[in-house]
Amino acid sequence: MKTSWKLFAVLTTAAMIVGCSGNANKVKTVAVTGTVTYKGQPVEGAIVTFNPSDSKNGKAAIGKTDATGKYSLMTFQQDDGAVEGSYKVTVSKIDASKLNVKEDVGATEEDPGAAYAAAEAAGEDVMGSGAGGQKGATSKTKDLLPTRYKDPEASGLIANVSADGPNTFDFALED
């Protein structure tokens, strides 16, 4: 009987260590949503990137707008939101008809990294290397929004994400 209790205690302790350690390093995120319009019209298929103002301590979050211009951000997995903090926001949309990529490059539950790939294809610096938000779009792409919105230093779009919310950020883009 003593052996059963010892085995139970060991297994319970091991389960707690394994179960708790998986989330020990995960940063807490909060839901972030919003709408993007350009000249008063919803923008479908735009990549919205929240670039942390403190790139050494923050995590970038990204989303793709739907037909109504609405987006929901992801940092680690689909729709998990963004880490609390201050962000410089970029919005980009390219004509990908000349690129050799899937037509729908938005994030899905099966492939949440697709939005990152789309942002990279749009010339955004999704890895935060400090290159001004742009990696250098190729001549094969055509920007469908003013290019200043691709640069976190020039876009003028700011968001402060907090646990207290609300974390709905609408961006009305103009020429």
Number of C-alpha atoms within 10 A of each C-alpha: 6 7 8 9 10 11 12 12 12 12 12 12 12 12 12 11 11 11 11 11 11 9 10 8 8 9 13 12 20 21 20 23 20 17 20 25 19 15 10 10 12 19 25 18 22 29 27 27 28 28 26 25 20 12 14 8 8 18 22 22 27 28 31 29 25 17 11 14 20 21 26 22 25 28 21 19 15 18 23 17 23 29 25 21 16 17 25 22 27 27 29 25 26 20 13 19 12 10 12 8 12 11 9 12 21 22 21 14 10 8 12 19 19 19 23 23 17 26 28 18 22 26 21 27 23 21 15 18 11 11 13 14 24 21 19 13 15 11 7 13 17 16 15 12 19 15 17 15 22 27 23 26 16 15 17 12 20 19 18 16 23 17 13 8 12 13 19 15 18 16 17 15 19 11 9
